[in-house]
Amino acid sequence: MEAVKKIFVRELLEKIDILEVVSEYISVKKIGKDWYAVCPFHPDTKPSLRIREDKKIFNCFGCGVGGNVITFISKIRNISFLEALSFLAERYYPDIYVEINKEAYSQKRKIIQVNAHILMLLRKYLKNKDGKLARDYLNSRQVKEEMWDIFALGFAPADPYLIPNILLKEGFSQDELCSTGNIKHTGDSLMFIFRNKIMFPINNPKGEIIAFGGRTLDETIQPKYINSAESSVFKKRESFFGIMQALDEMRLYGKCVIVEGYFDVISMHQAGLKNTISCLGTALTPSHVGFLKRLVSDVVIIFDGDDAGRKAALKNIDLFLKSGIIPKVGILPYGEDPDSFVRKGGTMEDVSVKDGVIFAAETFLDEPIRKKDTVGISRAISQVHLLLSLVYNESETQAEIYVREISEKLGISPSVLKSDVRKLARPYQQPSRKRADIPEYELEILRFAIFKKESLKYISEYEQYISSEEVVSALRCVREADGNVELAISLADEKVKKLILEVVIEGKDYPEIGWEELLESILKRLAIEKIRKELIQISKEAYRDPIKRQRYFALVKKLSFLEGVKPKTKRGEDSGSEK
């Protein structure tokens, strides 16, 4: 990592509160002096992810993942370390972000500028003679012209070279056009990837156009929908359609409705549900949920009324529960989607909205209970246990309500179901384990380096006696970070990072007075043991090898100094060989 970036990483880590960032994505709960959460990085129900707020790090006792806030964002958003660094800087400290990567910042601004020009052309084509078929299609879908403007709908003409040629004449370079994910090279020319399609601009929460979606007018062409390729401003796993139009309503009421498609969103807005958004042909991700958690506490999932829609809803219920949100599920008649339902005159009053946990429990339990399938019932109960344990971690009162309702359905005692759920929700106990591969003295020296920054100046002259390469590497990272543990984690490779995390998580308190003597004793003991081992190794050959003999007496002298004993020499021995 370059020196300049290292400075900005240090500054960013010092400013950002890891607990604030983590709690935007998952539900955290204080147990003792630390915070715990259900780990989002492996299938889990117990609060196994621990956040040390004082050290600004996290680690999971279940799957072993851990690190600082940059590591967390990198893993939860599935992006690289540098992308995570840029994301945090851009969101929390834009001035730092610009300094970290001026080139990337400039490229993002250029992409948004090009997309704005593309939209102006698409809007023009929708309204002129080229867009008649598109306008007729929108009318056939009962989309009012008011919605055309609210969602800035457009039309991509059949000629794929038209838009790129216009943009080139406006002064944009080929590289700038291709970086948007909307235009690609084909031979010596540039081609717009959308042709003869109704166009849906995709905005970020600031209202900037980051990408486009297109719907073909020819029903025989598959796939019917395509999106822009991902770019530095557009990631499908964290973007929504309709977010700009829904944002004010979401903030005002703390509620949102999630549907599947572009026309679903538009129809719901047209029906008055202006807090409706959709993902972009992809499942909800922790990044989506993390964004929503900052804005809303009430979420209704309305997916298509078929088996695939129910499965998608079930998957998303689990994701929201882990984040601390208990979602609701809107159940449509079989075969309907939100768009078709609204166009047939349906309203939200006609939609059966159920609590997500109850919906999931019924989905799991109803069929095996009806069939009297004891094995199926057992499996379903296990799935219900997992859901209830997630609720229990967040609210014991809410879990109690669900336990009573579900136990009545099962015909069992609420106390039995509650007992099973409490066992699952119990915090994960960190297994006690010793690092047999690293001498305890050396681990203790690393603890001093991490928990007593001042000790680094004493440790450096004894590093030559440390046998563990992991400890040496960890000490180097801590020293390069000037004692800043979060930064040291960023500098370390995976193996060394894991060692640093293990030491930090185990914790250690040293006295304010007298710790220097304790450290000196450990360092001397380490050096004495290492020297004694080497003396044994070379003693047999020292009498016939002048170099080894010189080394032998130098070690004897050093050992005597460390043990506080004046060295004794025989007449004729080269006691002054170290002069």
C-alpha positions in Angstrom: 0.0 0.0 0.0 1.4 3.4 -1.0 2.4 5.7 1.8 -0.2 8.3 0.9 -3.0 5.8 0.9 -1.8 4.4 4.2 -2.3 7.8 5.7 -5.8 8.1 4.4 -6.7 4.5 5.6 -5.4 5.4 9.0 -7.5 8.6 9.0 -10.6 6.9 7.8 -10.3 4.1 10.4 -9.9 6.6 13.2 -13.0 8.5 12.1 -15.5 5.7 11.3 -17.4 3.9 14.0 -17.4 0.2 13.2 -20.5 -0.4 15.3 -22.5 2.2 13.3 -21.5 0.7 10.0 -22.0 -3.0 11.0 -25.5 -2.2 12.5 -26.6 -0.8 9.2 -26.4 -4.3 7.7 -27.1 -6.7 10.6 -28.8 -6.5 14.0 -26.4 -6.1 16.9 -27.0 -6.7 20.6 -24.8 -5.8 23.5 -23.7 -8.7 25.7 -21.3 -7.8 28.4 -18.9 -5.1 27.2 -19.0 -6.2 23.5 -21.6 -6.4 20.8 -22.8 -9.6 19.1 -24.7 -10.4 15.9 -25.8 -13.4 13.8 -23.0 -13.8 11.3 -24.1 -12.9 7.8 -21.1 -14.7 6.2 -22.2 -18.3 6.9 -25.5 -20.1 7.7 -26.0 -19.2 11.4 -28.6 -18.5 14.0 -26.5 -17.9 17.1 -24.9 -14.5 17.8 -21.4 -15.6 16.8 -20.1 -12.4 15.3 -18.4 -10.3 18.0 -17.7 -6.5 17.5 -15.0 -5.0 19.7 -16.0 -1.3 19.6 -13.0 -0.2 21.5 -10.6 -1.9 19.1 -12.8 -1.3 16.0 -12.6 -4.9 14.8 -15.0 -7.8 14.4 -14.6 -11.6 14.2 -16.8 -14.6 14.0 -16.3 -17.6 16.3 -18.2 -19.8 13.9 -16.5 -19.3 10.5 -13.4 -17.4 11.6 -14.0 -14.3 9.4 -12.8 -11.0 10.9 -11.1 -7.7 10.4 -11.7 -4.0 10.5 -14.6 -2.0 9.1 -13.0 -2.0 5.6 -12.9 -5.8 5.8 -16.5 -6.0 6.8 -17.7 -3.8 4.0 -15.6 -5.7 1.5 -17.2 -9.0 2.5 -20.8 -7.8 3.0 -20.9 -6.0 -0.3 -18.7 -8.6 -2.1 -16.2 -6.0 -3.3 -12.4 -5.6 -3.2 -10.5 -4.0 -0.3 -9.9 -0.8 -2.4 -13.5 -0.6 -3.5 -14.6 -1.0 0.2 -12.2 1.8 1.1 -13.6 4.1 -1.6 -17.2 3.2 -0.6 -16.6 4.2 3.0 -14.7 7.3 2.2 -17.2 8.4 -0.4 -20.1 7.9 1.9 -18.7 9.2 5.2 -15.9 11.5 4.2 -16.1 12.7 0.6 -13.0 14.9 0.9 -10.9 11.9 1.9 -12.4 9.9 -1.0 -11.4 12.4 -3.6 -7.9 12.5 -2.3 -7.6 8.7 -2.2 -8.5 8.3 -5.8 -9.0 11.4 -7.9 -8.9 9.4 -11.1 -11.8 7.1 -10.0 -13.8 10.0 -8.8 -13.3 11.8 -12.1 -14.3 8.7 -14.1 -17.5 8.3 -12.0 -18.5 11.8 -12.7 -17.9 11.3 -16.4 -20.1 8.2 -16.6 -22.9 10.0 -14.9 -22.5 12.9 -17.3 -22.6 10.5 -20.4 -25.7 8.7 -19.0 -27.5 12.1 -18.7 -26.8 12.8 -22.3 -28.0 9.3 -23.3 -31.2 9.8 -21.4 -32.0 13.1 -23.2 -31.7 11.2 -26.5 -33.8 8.3 -25.3 -36.5 10.6 -24.1 -36.5 12.4 -27.5 -36.8 9.1 -29.4 -39.8 8.0 -27.3 -41.7 11.2 -28.2 -40.9 11.4 -31.9 -42.1 9.1 -34.8 -39.4 6.5 -33.9 -41.1 5.8 -30.6 -44.7 5.1 -31.8 -44.5 1.4 -31.2 -43.1 2.0 -27.7 -45.8 4.5 -26.9 -48.5 2.1 -28.1 -46.9 -0.6 -25.9 -47.0 1.6 -22.8 -50.6 2.5 -23.5 -51.4 -1.2 -23.8 -49.9 -1.7 -20.4 -52.1 1.1 -19.1 -49.1 3.3 -18.1 -50.3 6.9 -18.0 -48.2 9.6 -19.7 -47.6 11.1 -16.2 -45.6 8.0 -15.3 -43.6 8.4 -18.5 -42.3 11.6 -17.1 -42.0 10.7 -13.5 -39.8 7.7 -14.4 -38.2 9.4 -17.4 -39.0 6.5 -19.7 -37.3 6.5 -23.1 -36.9 4.5 -26.3 -33.8 3.0 -27.8 -34.1 3.0 -31.7 -33.4 0.0 -33.8 -30.1 1.5 -35.2 -27.5 0.7 -32.5 -24.9 3.0 -34.0 -27.0 6.2 -33.8 -26.6 7.2 -30.2 -22.8 6.5 -30.0 -22.1 8.6 -33.1 -24.1 11.5 -31.7 -22.2 11.3 -28.4 -18.8 11.2 -30.2 -19.8 14.4 -32.1 -20.7 16.0 -28.7 -17.0 15.5 -27.7 -17.0 12.3 -25.6 -14.2 9.8 -26.1 -14.7 6.2 -27.0 -13.3 5.1 -23.7 -15.7 7.3 -21.8 -18.6 5.9 -23.7 -17.6 2.3 -23.2 -17.0 2.8 -19.5 -20.7 3.4 -18.9 -21.7 -0.2 -19.6 -24.2 0.9 -22.2 -21.9 1.0 -25.3 -19.4 -1.5 -26.6 -16.9 -1.8 -29.4 -17.9 -3.8 -32.4 -15.1 -3.9 -35.0 -14.1 -0.3 -35.7 -17.4 1.1 -34.5 -19.3 1.7 -31.2 -22.7 0.1 -30.6 -25.4 0.9 -28.1 -26.3 -2.4 -26.4 -30.0 -1.6 -26.4 -32.0 -1.6 -29.6 -35.8 -1.3 -30.2 -36.5 -1.3 -26.5 -38.4 0.7 -23.9 -35.8 2.2 -21.6 -35.9 2.6 -17.8 -33.3 4.9 -16.3 -31.8 3.5 -13.0 -30.9 6.2 -10.5 -28.8 6.2 -7.3 -30.4 7.8 -4.2 -29.0 11.2 -5.3 -31.0 11.0 -8.5 -28.0 10.6 -10.7 -28.4 8.1 -13.7 -26.1 5.2 -13.1 -27.5 2.7 -15.6 -30.4 1.7 -17.8 -32.8 -1.3 -18.1 -34.4 -2.2 -21.4 -37.6 -4.1 -22.3 -38.0 -5.5 -25.8 -41.1 -4.8 -27.9 -40.8 -8.1 -29.7 -42.3 -10.8 -27.4 -40.3 -13.5 -29.3 -36.9 -12.1 -28.3 -35.4 -13.5 -25.1 -34.4 -12.3 -22.6 -37.2 -9.7 -22.5 -35.2 -7.5 -20.1 -31.6 -6.5 -20.0 -29.6 -4.1 -17.9 -26.5 -2.0 -18.5 -23.2 -3.8 -17.8 -21.9 -3.1 -14.3 -19.6 -0.1 -14.1 -17.8 1.9 -11.4 -21.1 3.6 -10.6 -23.5 0.7 -11.1 -23.6 -2.6 -9.1 -26.8 -4.6 -9.5 -26.4 -6.2 -6.1 -26.8 -2.8 -4.4 -29.1 -0.9 -6.8 -32.8 -0.4 -6.9 -35.3 0.7 -9.6 -37.5 3.5 -8.5 -35.4 4.6 -5.5 -35.3 8.2 -6.5 -39.1 8.4 -6.9 -39.8 6.5 -3.7 -37.1 8.0 -1.4 -39.1 10.9 0.1 -42.1 8.7 0.8 -39.8 6.1 2.4 -38.2 8.7 4.6 -41.4 10.3 5.6 -43.3 7.1 6.7 -40.4 4.7 7.3 -42.1 2.1 5.1 -41.4 0.5 1.7 -42.9 -2.0 -0.6 -40.5 -4.3 -2.6 -41.7 -5.9 -5.9 -39.8 -7.7 -8.7 -40.0 -5.8 -12.0 -40.0 -2.3 -13.6 -43.6 -2.3 -14.6 -44.6 -3.6 -11.1 -43.0 -0.5 -9.6 -44.6 1.9 -12.1 -48.1 0.3 -11.7 -47.8 0.5 -7.9 -46.8 4.2 -8.0 -49.6 4.8 -10.4 -52.0 3.3 -7.9 -50.7 5.6 -5.2 -48.1 3.4 -3.5 -45.2 5.8 -4.0 -42.9 4.0 -1.6 -42.5 1.0 -4.0 -39.1 -0.1 -5.3 -37.6 -3.2 -7.0 -34.3 -5.0 -7.3 -32.8 -5.4 -10.8 -33.5 -9.0 -11.8 -31.5 -10.2 -8.8 -32.2 -11.4 -5.3 -32.1 -9.1 -2.4 -28.6 -8.9 -0.9 -27.2 -7.7 2.4 -26.2 -4.5 0.6 -29.8 -3.9 -0.4 -31.0 -4.6 3.2 -28.3 -2.4 4.7 -29.4 0.5 2.6 -33.1 0.0 3.5 -32.3 -0.4 7.2 -31.1 3.2 7.3 -34.4 4.5 6.0 -37.3 2.2 7.0 -38.4 -0.2 9.7 -41.5 -1.5 8.0 -41.0 -3.6 4.8 -43.7 -5.4 2.7 -42.4 -7.9 0.1 -44.9 -8.5 -2.8 -43.6 -11.1 -5.2 -45.4 -13.0 -7.9 -48.2 -15.2 -6.8 -46.5 -18.5 -7.8 -44.2 -21.0 -6.2 -41.1 -19.1 -7.4 -42.4 -15.9 -5.9 -43.1 -17.6 -2.5 -39.6 -19.1 -2.5 -38.1 -15.7 -3.2 -40.1 -14.2 -0.4 -39.0 -16.9 2.1 -35.3 -16.3 1.3 -35.7 -12.5 1.8 -37.5 -13.0 5.1 -34.4 -14.7 6.5 -32.2 -11.9 5.2 -34.3 -9.2 6.8 -34.6 -11.0 10.2 -30.8 -11.2 10.4 -30.7 -7.4 9.9 -33.2 -6.8 12.7 -36.3 -6.1 10.5 -39.4 -8.3 10.7 -40.9 -8.0 7.2 -44.4 -8.5 6.0 -45.4 -10.5 2.9 -48.1 -9.4 0.5 -49.8 -12.5 -1.0 -51.2 -12.1 -4.5 -53.7 -14.5 -6.2 -51.9 -17.4 -7.9 -50.5 -16.4 -11.3 -50.7 -12.6 -10.7 -47.8 -10.2 -10.4 -48.2 -6.7 -8.9 -48.5 -5.1 -12.3 -51.2 -7.4 -13.6 -53.0 -7.3 -10.2 -53.2 -3.5 -10.2 -54.2 -3.3 -13.9 -57.2 -5.6 -13.1 -58.4 -3.1 -10.5 -56.7 -4.7 -7.4 -55.7 -2.4 -4.5 -53.5 -3.0 -1.4 -56.7 -3.5 0.6 -57.3 -6.6 -1.6 -53.8 -7.9 -0.9 -53.5 -10.4 2.0 -50.6 -9.0 4.0 -49.2 -11.4 6.6 -46.4 -11.1 9.1 -43.3 -12.6 7.4 -42.6 -15.1 10.2 -46.1 -16.4 10.3 -46.2 -16.6 6.5 -43.0 -18.6 6.6 -44.2 -20.9 9.4 -47.4 -21.6 7.6 -45.5 -22.2 4.3 -43.2 -24.7 6.0 -45.9 -26.4 8.2 -49.2 -26.5 6.4 -48.5 -29.2 3.8 -46.8 -31.7 6.0 -49.4 -31.2 8.7 -52.2 -31.7 6.1 -50.5 -34.9 4.8 -49.7 -36.0 8.4 -46.1 -36.4 7.3 -44.1 -36.7 10.6 -40.7 -36.5 8.9 -41.8 -33.4 6.9 -43.3 -31.9 10.1 -39.9 -32.4 11.9 -38.0 -30.7 9.1 -40.5 -27.8 9.1 -40.2 -27.4 12.8 -36.4 -27.1 12.5 -36.8 -24.3 9.9 -39.3 -22.5 12.1 -36.9 -22.9 15.1 -34.2 -21.0 13.0 -36.6 -18.2 12.1 -37.8 -17.8 15.7 -34.3 -17.8 17.1 -33.4 -14.9 14.8 -36.4 -13.0 16.2 -35.5 -14.0 19.7 -32.1 -12.4 19.3 -33.8 -9.1 18.5 -36.9 -9.2 20.7 -37.8 -11.8 23.3 -41.3 -10.3 23.6 -42.0 -10.6 19.8 -40.6 -14.1 19.8 -43.0 -15.0 22.6 -46.0 -13.9 20.6 -44.9 -16.1 17.6 -44.2 -19.0 19.9 -47.7 -19.0 21.3 -49.3 -18.7 17.8 -47.2 -21.4 16.2 -47.3 -23.8 19.1 -51.1 -23.7 19.0 -50.9 -24.6 15.3 -48.6 -27.5 16.1 -50.6 -28.6 19.2 -47.6 -28.5 21.5 -46.8 -26.7 24.7 -45.5 -23.1 24.1 -42.8 -23.8 26.8 -41.3 -26.7 24.8 -41.1 -24.6 21.6 -39.7 -21.6 23.6 -37.0 -23.8 25.2 -35.8 -25.0 21.8 -35.7 -21.5 20.4 -33.8 -20.2 23.4 -31.1 -22.8 23.0 -30.6 -21.9 19.4 -30.5 -18.2 20.2 -27.9 -18.6 23.0 -24.7 -16.7 22.1 -21.9 -18.8 20.6 -19.3 -19.6 23.1 -15.8 -19.0 21.9 -13.8 -22.3 22.1 -10.7 -22.1 24.3 -7.8 -23.0 22.1 -4.0 -22.7 22.5 -1.7 -21.8 19.7 0.5 -24.8 19.9 2.4 -23.6 16.8 3.6 -20.4 18.5 5.6 -20.3 21.7 3.7 -18.6 24.5 6.5 -16.0 25.2 6.2 -14.9 21.6 2.4 -14.6 21.7 2.8 -12.5 24.9 5.3 -10.2 23.1 2.7 -9.7 20.4 0.0 -8.9 23.0 2.3 -6.2 24.4 2.8 -4.7 21.0 -1.0 -4.6 20.4 -2.2 -3.5 23.8 0.8 -1.3 24.8 1.9 0.8 21.9 4.8 2.1 23.9 6.3 -1.4 24.1 7.3 -1.4 20.4 10.5 0.5 21.0 11.7 -2.2 23.5 10.6 -5.2 21.4 12.4 -4.2 18.2 15.9 -5.1 19.5 14.7 -8.6 20.5 12.9 -9.5 17.3 16.0 -11.5 16.1 15.2 -14.1 18.8 11.5 -14.6 17.7 11.1 -17.9 15.9 7.5 -17.5 14.6 7.4 -15.9 11.2 3.7 -15.0 11.9 4.6 -13.1 15.0 7.4 -11.3 13.3 5.1 -10.3 10.4 2.4 -9.2 12.8 4.9 -7.1 14.8 6.0 -5.5 11.5 2.4 -4.6 10.5 1.7 -3.2 14.0 5.0 -1.1 13.8 4.2 0.1 10.3 0.7 1.2 11.5 2.4 3.0 14.5 0.4 0.8 16.9 -3.0 1.4 15.2 -4.5 -2.2 15.2 -7.2 -1.5 12.6 -4.6 -0.2 10.2 -2.3 -3.1 11.0 -5.1 -5.5 10.0 -5.3 -3.8 6.6 -1.6 -4.2 6.1 -1.5 -7.9 7.0 -2.1 -11.0 4.8 -4.9 -13.4 5.7 -2.8 -15.6 8.0 -1.2 -12.8 10.0 -4.5 -10.9 10.1 -6.1 -14.0 11.8 -3.4 -14.1 14.4 -3.7 -10.4 15.2 -7.5 -10.8 15.5 -7.1 -13.8 17.8 -4.9 -11.7 20.1 -7.1 -8.7 20.0 -10.3 -10.6 20.7 -8.8 -12.5 23.7 -8.0 -9.1 25.2 -5.3 -8.2 27.7 -4.9 -5.5 30.4 -1.5 -4.5 31.5 -0.8 -2.3 34.5 0.0 1.4 33.9 3.0 1.1 36.3 5.5 -1.8 36.2 4.6 -3.2 32.7 8.1 -2.3 31.4 9.7 -4.7 34.0 7.3 -7.5 33.0 8.1 -7.0 29.3 11.8 -6.8 29.9 11.6 -10.1 31.8 9.8 -11.8 29.0 12.1 -10.5 26.3 15.2 -11.5 28.3 13.8 -15.0 28.9 13.1 -15.4 25.2 16.6 -14.3 24.2 18.2 -16.5 26.9 16.3 -19.6 25.7 17.2 -18.9 22.1 20.9 -18.3 22.9 21.1 -21.5 25.0 19.7 -23.6 22.2 22.2 -22.1 19.7 25.1 -22.7 22.1 24.2 -26.4 22.4 24.0 -26.6 18.6 27.5 -25.1 17.9 29.4 -26.2 21.0 30.6 -29.5 19.5 32.1 -27.8 16.5 33.4 -24.6 18.0 36.8 -26.0 19.0 37.7 -26.8 15.3 35.9 -24.0 13.5 37.3 -20.5 14.2 34.1 -18.8 12.9 31.8 -20.9 15.1 34.2 -20.5 18.0 34.1 -16.8 17.7 30.3 -17.0 17.5 30.2 -19.3 20.6 32.1 -16.9 22.8 30.0 -13.9 21.5 26.9 -15.8 22.6 28.4 -16.7 26.0 29.1 -13.1 26.6 25.6 -12.0 25.5 24.1 -14.7 27.7 26.1 -13.6 30.7 25.0 -10.1 30.1 21.3 -11.1 29.9 21.6 -13.3 33.1 23.5 -10.6 34.9 26.6 -12.8 35.4 30.1 -11.8 34.7 31.6 -14.3 32.2 34.4 -16.5 33.4 37.1 -17.4 30.9 40.0 -19.9 30.9 43.5 -18.7 30.2 44.0 -18.6 26.4 40.3 -18.4 25.5 39.4 -15.5 23.2 37.1 -13.8 25.7 37.4 -10.6 23.8 36.2 -11.9 20.5 33.1 -9.6 20.5 35.1 -6.4 20.9 
